[in-house]
Amino acid sequence: MSGLNVFGLCAVSVMVICYAMEKHHPHFVLAFAVSCILASIYGFLQGAWPFGLVECVWAIIAAKRWWFTARAHAEARPIG
């Protein structure tokens, strides 16, 4: 297994784990967005540009979801 394949396996594995844990904390949504960026980089480096492009779009969607989720989470926290 090449280093590129290990990188891709790790990126997609973290992506799946973070997706499963998104309901627990907004940090998982952000980690999902970052892992989508890593999976996109893997796709482009491997030469599978459609995969890289789709993962890039998912990263943008997840970043927007994180922004709104983090704001809602901060507003719901009791102060003091």
PyRosetta script that sets phi, psi and omega in degrees:
from pyrosetta import init, pose_from_sequence

init()
pose = pose_from_sequence("MSGLNVFGLCAVSVMVICYAMEKHHPHFVLAFAVSCILASIYGFLQGAWPFGLVECVWAIIAAKRWWFTARAHAEARPIG")
pose.set_psi(1, 129.9)
pose.set_omega(1, -178.6)
pose.set_phi(2, -79.2)
pose.set_psi(2, 166.1)
pose.set_omega(2, 177.3)
pose.set_phi(3, -62.3)
pose.set_psi(3, -35.8)
pose.set_omega(3, 178.4)
pose.set_phi(4, -64.7)
pose.set_psi(4, -40.5)
pose.set_omega(4, 178.2)
pose.set_phi(5, -66.2)
pose.set_psi(5, -38.6)
pose.set_omega(5, 177.5)
pose.set_phi(6, -64.5)
pose.set_psi(6, -42.5)
pose.set_omega(6, 177.1)
pose.set_phi(7, -58.9)
pose.set_psi(7, -46.4)
pose.set_omega(7, 179.5)
pose.set_phi(8, -64.2)
pose.set_psi(8, -41.9)
pose.set_omega(8, 178.7)
pose.set_phi(9, -61.9)
pose.set_psi(9, -44.1)
pose.set_omega(9, 179.3)
pose.set_phi(10, -65.7)
pose.set_psi(10, -43.5)
pose.set_omega(10, -179.2)
pose.set_phi(11, -61.5)
pose.set_psi(11, -46.4)
pose.set_omega(11, -178.2)
pose.set_phi(12, -71.8)
pose.set_psi(12, -34.9)
pose.set_omega(12, 177.7)
pose.set_phi(13, -64.0)
pose.set_psi(13, -45.7)
pose.set_omega(13, 177.8)
pose.set_phi(14, -63.5)
pose.set_psi(14, -37.7)
pose.set_omega(14, 179.4)
pose.set_phi(15, -60.8)
pose.set_psi(15, -46.1)
pose.set_omega(15, -179.2)
pose.set_phi(16, -65.8)
pose.set_psi(16, -42.8)
pose.set_omega(16, 179.6)
pose.set_phi(17, -63.2)
pose.set_psi(17, -45.9)
pose.set_omega(17, -179.9)
pose.set_phi(18, -65.1)
pose.set_psi(18, -37.6)
pose.set_omega(18, 177.1)
pose.set_phi(19, -61.3)
pose.set_psi(19, -40.6)
pose.set_omega(19, 179.7)
pose.set_phi(20, -68.6)
pose.set_psi(20, -27.2)
pose.set_omega(20, -175.3)
pose.set_phi(21, -99.2)
pose.set_psi(21, 3.3)
pose.set_omega(21, -174.4)
pose.set_phi(22, -55.0)
pose.set_psi(22, -33.0)
pose.set_omega(22, -176.0)
pose.set_phi(23, -70.0)
pose.set_psi(23, -17.3)
pose.set_omega(23, -173.9)
pose.set_phi(24, -83.1)
pose.set_psi(24, -33.7)
pose.set_omega(24, -178.9)
pose.set_phi(25, -166.3)
pose.set_psi(25, 146.7)
pose.set_omega(25, 179.2)
pose.set_phi(26, -60.3)
pose.set_psi(26, -23.1)
pose.set_omega(26, 178.4)
pose.set_phi(27, -61.0)
pose.set_psi(27, -31.4)
pose.set_omega(27, 178.4)
pose.set_phi(28, -69.6)
pose.set_psi(28, -32.0)
pose.set_omega(28, 176.3)
pose.set_phi(29, -66.8)
pose.set_psi(29, -42.4)
pose.set_omega(29, 177.3)
pose.set_phi(30, -64.7)
pose.set_psi(30, -43.2)
pose.set_omega(30, 178.3)
pose.set_phi(31, -63.4)
pose.set_psi(31, -34.8)
pose.set_omega(31, 175.7)
pose.set_phi(32, -63.0)
pose.set_psi(32, -42.9)
pose.set_omega(32, 179.1)
pose.set_phi(33, -62.7)
pose.set_psi(33, -43.9)
pose.set_omega(33, 178.9)
pose.set_phi(34, -64.5)
pose.set_psi(34, -41.7)
pose.set_omega(34, 179.5)
pose.set_phi(35, -68.3)
pose.set_psi(35, -29.3)
pose.set_omega(35, 173.5)
pose.set_phi(36, -65.7)
pose.set_psi(36, -38.4)
pose.set_omega(36, 176.4)
pose.set_phi(37, -63.1)
pose.set_psi(37, -43.9)
pose.set_omega(37, 179.1)
pose.set_phi(38, -63.4)
pose.set_psi(38, -40.7)
pose.set_omega(38, 177.7)
pose.set_phi(39, -66.1)
pose.set_psi(39, -34.5)
pose.set_omega(39, 176.7)
pose.set_phi(40, -65.0)
pose.set_psi(40, -44.5)
pose.set_omega(40, 176.8)
pose.set_phi(41, -59.0)
pose.set_psi(41, -44.1)
pose.set_omega(41, 177.3)
pose.set_phi(42, -58.2)
pose.set_psi(42, -45.7)
pose.set_omega(42, -179.4)
pose.set_phi(43, -60.1)
pose.set_psi(43, -44.5)
pose.set_omega(43, 179.0)
pose.set_phi(44, -67.1)
pose.set_psi(44, -41.3)
pose.set_omega(44, 179.6)
pose.set_phi(45, -65.5)
pose.set_psi(45, -33.2)
pose.set_omega(45, -179.8)
pose.set_phi(46, -76.2)
pose.set_psi(46, -20.5)
pose.set_omega(46, -177.7)
pose.set_phi(47, 98.8)
pose.set_psi(47, 4.9)
pose.set_omega(47, 178.0)
pose.set_phi(48, -96.3)
pose.set_psi(48, 72.9)
pose.set_omega(48, -174.6)
pose.set_phi(49, -62.4)
pose.set_psi(49, -30.3)
pose.set_omega(49, 175.9)
pose.set_phi(50, -62.9)
pose.set_psi(50, -39.5)
pose.set_omega(50, 177.0)
pose.set_phi(51, -63.8)
pose.set_psi(51, -45.2)
pose.set_omega(51, 178.9)
pose.set_phi(52, -60.6)
pose.set_psi(52, -40.0)
pose.set_omega(52, 179.9)
pose.set_phi(53, -67.7)
pose.set_psi(53, -44.2)
pose.set_omega(53, 179.8)
pose.set_phi(54, -64.3)
pose.set_psi(54, -41.5)
pose.set_omega(54, 178.7)
pose.set_phi(55, -66.3)
pose.set_psi(55, -32.7)
pose.set_omega(55, 176.1)
pose.set_phi(56, -64.8)
pose.set_psi(56, -42.1)
pose.set_omega(56, 177.1)
pose.set_phi(57, -64.0)
pose.set_psi(57, -42.7)
pose.set_omega(57, 178.1)
pose.set_phi(58, -61.7)
pose.set_psi(58, -37.0)
pose.set_omega(58, 178.7)
pose.set_phi(59, -63.1)
pose.set_psi(59, -41.6)
pose.set_omega(59, 178.7)
pose.set_phi(60, -65.0)
pose.set_psi(60, -44.3)
pose.set_omega(60, 178.3)
pose.set_phi(61, -62.1)
pose.set_psi(61, -44.3)
pose.set_omega(61, -179.5)
pose.set_phi(62, -66.5)
pose.set_psi(62, -36.9)
pose.set_omega(62, 178.3)
pose.set_phi(63, -64.7)
pose.set_psi(63, -40.5)
pose.set_omega(63, 176.3)
pose.set_phi(64, -65.3)
pose.set_psi(64, -41.1)
pose.set_omega(64, 177.6)
pose.set_phi(65, -62.3)
pose.set_psi(65, -40.9)
pose.set_omega(65, 178.6)
pose.set_phi(66, -61.6)
pose.set_psi(66, -43.9)
pose.set_omega(66, -178.5)
pose.set_phi(67, -56.9)
pose.set_psi(67, -48.7)
pose.set_omega(67, -178.4)
pose.set_phi(68, -72.2)
pose.set_psi(68, -36.6)
pose.set_omega(68, 178.8)
pose.set_phi(69, -67.3)
pose.set_psi(69, -42.4)
pose.set_omega(69, -179.9)
pose.set_phi(70, -65.2)
pose.set_psi(70, -39.8)
pose.set_omega(70, 178.0)
pose.set_phi(71, -64.5)
pose.set_psi(71, -44.1)
pose.set_omega(71, 179.2)
pose.set_phi(72, -64.8)
pose.set_psi(72, -39.4)
pose.set_omega(72, 179.3)
pose.set_phi(73, -64.8)
pose.set_psi(73, -40.9)
pose.set_omega(73, 179.4)
pose.set_phi(74, -66.7)
pose.set_psi(74, -37.4)
pose.set_omega(74, 180.0)
pose.set_phi(75, -72.1)
pose.set_psi(75, -27.8)
pose.set_omega(75, -178.2)
pose.set_phi(76, -82.5)
pose.set_psi(76, -16.5)
pose.set_omega(76, -179.9)
pose.set_phi(77, -72.5)
pose.set_psi(77, 135.3)
pose.set_omega(77, 176.4)
pose.set_phi(78, -70.0)
pose.set_psi(78, 144.0)
pose.set_omega(78, 179.7)
pose.set_phi(79, -92.6)
pose.set_psi(79, 134.1)
pose.set_omega(79, 174.6)
pose.set_phi(80, 85.9)
pose.dump_pdb("model.pdb")
